[in-house]
Amino acid sequence: EPEVTQTPSHQVTQMGQEVILRCVPISNHLYFYWYRQILGQKVEFLVSFYNNEISEKSEIFDDQFSVERPDGSNFTLKIRSTKLEDSAMYFCASSEDRGRAETQYFGPGTRLLVL
Amino acid sequence: GQQLNQSPQSMFIQEGEDVSMNCTSSSIFNTWLWYKQDPGEGPVLLIALYKAGELTSNGRLTAQFGITRKDSFLNISASIPSDVGIYFCAGYASGGSYIPTFGRGTSLIVHP
């Protein structure tokens, strides 16, 4: 069964450092998403991406965040200067249908710890 | 923004018991979703609900779309150890953003 993959599974970084989280969406999907989940909290939407541009973003997705699809398979989330409060699990998701959130498949997540 | 209240926050039950959890929203949703998250994994969709009053089953899981369209319920019958995980409700209103708003999750532990 096709699945969304994410690397790394865990990342520890120093405050102020840049991190890049990588995702490989399901191959025939066209819509890509990043979510985050702070420990013990709900899953929160960050950004959606379609046709090489951001479709929608939340208030969390400020100027320190950026997304990119550098090639035909990867979808990345960059945090330019990490803060302690960026520590969270980051989930990538992809779907073939923007209009139906239930068609989103989530990856296993990257646990980011900012020290 | 939309707020989802999910309860209970956690449950500790014996194998074989039935489980109920629910979500209430500050606004009307057109679609309710229930996910399960296993340790170290991303959320996996269990059930999707599209109409007020709708009752949908997936094996031992049954979910209902509340009549007011502001709530939803998930029941698990005859729980087994592999039901352990975090269950999230989520919802969205069609015609606006199709990005789901998630609840904070119900952590379920099943004792053999």
Contacts between the chains, C-beta under 8 A, distances in Angstrom:
chain1	res1	chain2	res2	distance
A	4	B	42	7.4
A	9	B	40	7.9
A	33	B	99	7.8
A	40	B	104	8.0
A	41	B	104	6.3
A	42	B	4	7.4
A	42	B	88	7.3
A	42	B	102	4.5
A	42	B	103	6.0
A	42	B	104	4.4
A	42	B	105	6.6
A	43	B	43	6.6
A	43	B	88	6.5
A	43	B	90	7.7
A	43	B	102	4.2
A	44	B	102	7.3
A	45	B	99	4.7
A	45	B	100	7.6
A	45	B	101	8.0
A	48	B	99	6.7
A	56	B	97	6.3
A	56	B	99	6.4
A	58	B	99	8.0
A	91	B	42	5.0
A	91	B	43	7.4
A	93	B	42	7.5
A	98	B	98	6.1
A	99	B	94	7.8
A	99	B	98	5.4
A	100	B	31	7.9
A	100	B	98	6.9
A	101	B	31	7.1
A	101	B	33	6.7
A	101	B	90	7.3
A	101	B	92	5.6
A	101	B	98	5.3
A	101	B	99	6.6
A	101	B	100	4.3
A	102	B	31	7.0
A	102	B	33	5.4
A	102	B	45	5.6
A	102	B	48	4.2
A	104	B	45	8.0
A	106	B	42	3.2
A	106	B	43	5.1
A	106	B	44	7.2
A	107	B	42	5.3
A	108	B	40	6.5
A	108	B	41	5.1
A	108	B	42	5.3
A	109	B	40	7.7
A	109	B	41	7.4
A	109	B	42	5.4
